[in-house]
Amino acid sequence: MAAQDPYVTLGVKRDATQDEIRRAYRKLAKQHHPDLNPGNKQAEESFKAVSGANDLLSDPEKRARFDRGEIDASGAERQPERGYYRQHAEGAQGPRYQRSGGFAGADFGGQDFGGEDIGDIFADLFGERRGRAGAGAGAGIKMRGPDRAFTLTIDFVDAARGTKTRISLAPGSTLDVNIPAGVQDGQILRLRGKGDSGYGGGPPGDALIEIHVAPHEFFRREGNDIRVEVPVTVKEAVHGAKITVPTVHGPVAVTVPKHSDAGKTLRLKGRGIAPPRGEKGDQYVTIKIVIGDPADPALERFLQSWEPRNPVDPRRGMLGS
């Protein structure tokens, strides 16, 4: 059976972006994954079809060739017009085919050869006896194995800095995976050749690992920048102080300037996420003034008797005045 149009299989438009294709694949792969549908042959076939469609459309070169009509939905070269095979055997220019006990990747369903025997056509192409190629046609078709989908939850700091972890692919089978620095929540890592076995000696599929980044107690990511709120005392805010703040790369000493209001932001250049490719991010530290619990009685008595020399209304303008 010929493979269905990959756009139809994934339910996306022909001008879909790579992000739209990725989201559609993730949704369908989870729905039809064999591990979630044990014994369901229809789900297994659907998963194979979805994986094949994603393999074609996620590869820009394959997708472009499919859109131009050069390959079919299975990734095989489309059959040329009648008469091409004899021209090829006589030295005409054309794509090269590699035989492996048959005609790998060819799909002759519905093809009109004008009454010619398929064995004759192959005999013209390969110089073999009549009927030999016809008897073996399709016997050695190679198919790439289906992809396998996994999910992996990692720590926020490990995602920022990169790490190495071990996952279980199957009972008794593990794999060490390098997580690149800066990996994002929802990103999918592709491990070539770590999926299910191929058919007829074809290559194995890939392992697709969807990354989930656990939220952090203090850090928040914005692009390649990291943001964190750091509490300081009233005295530190008024008089200034040297304090130590956390970063994804380890603690760093920071100077809090005198007269720092709550919400003041300090920039730590280069202390954000440093991906393998792209610009290194910064860390932004936002000052948060805390009184402390329990409150200091001496501070309370001082403030009760204190009259500022230059009174300031911190809420001026909020009520339209």
C-alpha positions, -999 to 999 in steps of 0.1 A, spaced: 0 0 0 14 34 -10 22 58 18 -3 86 24 5 122 17 26 132 47 8 165 51 -25 146 53 -10 121 78 1 148 102 -29 170 95 -10 201 85 -11 225 56 15 223 28 30 256 40 32 245 76 62 257 95 87 233 111 72 242 146 37 233 134 50 200 119 68 192 152 38 200 173 15 179 151 39 150 152 43 151 190 6 150 195 0 121 171 31 102 183 18 103 219 -17 92 208 -6 62 187 26 51 205 27 13 207 37 15 244 4 33 251 -16 9 229 -3 -26 236 -16 -52 211 -33 -26 190 -20 -32 154 -39 -2 140 -22 21 165 12 6 156 6 11 119 -6 47 126 25 54 146 47 41 118 29 63 93 32 94 115 69 87 121 75 83 84 56 115 76 76 134 102 109 120 90 102 133 55 87 167 64 112 175 92 141 171 67 141 203 46 158 186 16 134 156 16 104 179 20 116 201 -9 120 170 -31 86 157 -22 70 191 -29 87 191 -63 74 156 -70 108 140 -72 101 115 -44 69 99 -31 55 99 4 77 69 14 108 88 3 114 66 -28 122 81 -62 91 86 -83 88 64 -113 98 82 -146 78 81 -177 75 49 -198 106 43 -218 130 57 -193 143 24 -182 155 14 -217 171 48 -221 189 44 -188 202 9 -198 215 25 -230 234 52 -212 209 80 -207 215 103 -178 193 96 -147 193 86 -111 212 55 -100 194 26 -84 210 0 -62 196 -35 -63 194 -56 -31 176 -88 -42 149 -67 -58 141 -31 -66 146 -12 -33 120 15 -25 100 11 -58 63 11 -58 46 -1 -90 10 1 -77 -12 15 -105 18 21 -129 9 15 -166 37 -2 -184 18 -5 -216 14 -43 -214 51 -50 -210 61 -77 -185 79 -62 -154 106 -88 -158 114 -76 -193 118 -40 -180 142 -51 -152 160 -73 -177 166 -43 -199 179 -23 -170 201 -48 -154 210 -71 -184 194 -101 -167 174 -130 -181 138 -125 -187 117 -132 -156 146 -132 -131 141 -97 -120 104 -100 -122 105 -130 -98 126 -110 -73 109 -76 -77 100 -63 -43 116 -92 -25 144 -71 -10 127 -38 -4 143 -20 25 123 2 49 136 24 76 125 14 111 99 35 130 110 62 154 105 57 192 93 86 214 105 92 249 101 120 275 128 131 299 125 156 328 157 174 338 167 199 364 166 236 355 203 241 361 212 210 342 192 223 312 210 256 314 245 242 317 241 210 298 246 175 313 249 138 306 222 114 317 211 78 311 177 67 298 161 33 295 152 25 258 138 -9 266 139 -35 294 176 -41 301 187 -15 275 201 19 285 216 48 266 238 77 277 225 110 263 243 143 261 220 172 269 233 203 253 235 236 273 205 258 269 180 230 259 145 243 262 113 229 277 94 210 249 125 207 227 130 173 210 164 157 208 169 132 179 193 102 185 200 88 150 196 50 147 184 45 182 148 37 173 131 4 162 148 -19 137 143 -15 100 127 -39 77 144 -60 51 178 -49 63 168 -12 62 183 13 87 168 16 122 146 46 131 156 73 155 149 79 192 130 112 198 134 125 233 110 153 244 127 174 271 108 187 300 126 213 322 115 213 359 107 247 372 133 262 396 126 277 430 145 309 422 155 311 386 133 321 356 144 319 320 138 345 293 155 335 261 192 330 271 188 353 301 182 343 337 161 364 361 161 360 399 147 380 428 172 385 457 160 397 491 180 424 509 175 441 543 165 477 548 200 485 560 216 469 529 193 488 506 199 521 523 237 519 530 246 495 502 263 462 507 282 433 492 261 402 490 264 368 474 237 357 449 231 324 431 236 319 394 233 288 372 271 287 371 276 291 409 275 318 436 287 353 426 295 384 448 274 415 439 275 451 451 241 465 461 244 503 455 234 528 482 197 539 482 185 509 462 148 508 459 128 476 458 126 464 421 161 478 412 177 454 387 214 446 386 229 429 354 255 402 357 270 400 322 276 366 308 261 348 338 230 335 319 228 305 295 257 298 272 244 276 244 268 258 220 257 281 193 243 316 197 248 345 220 256 340 257 229 354 280 231 375 312 216 372 346 194 400 360 191 403 397 160 422 410 162 437 445 135 427 470 135 445 503 125 425 533 118 437 568 122 402 584 100 382 606 98 389 635 104 426 629 131 444 647 115 464 677 143 490 675 135 496 639 99 500 647 106 526 675 129 545 652 104 547 624 77 559 647 97 589 658 115 595 625 103 624 603 120 624 568 137 657 559 125 654 523 92 635 523 85 614 492 52 600 481 61 567 465 25 563 451 24 597 434 8 596 400 -10 563 407 -43 579 415 -42 606 388 -27 633 410 
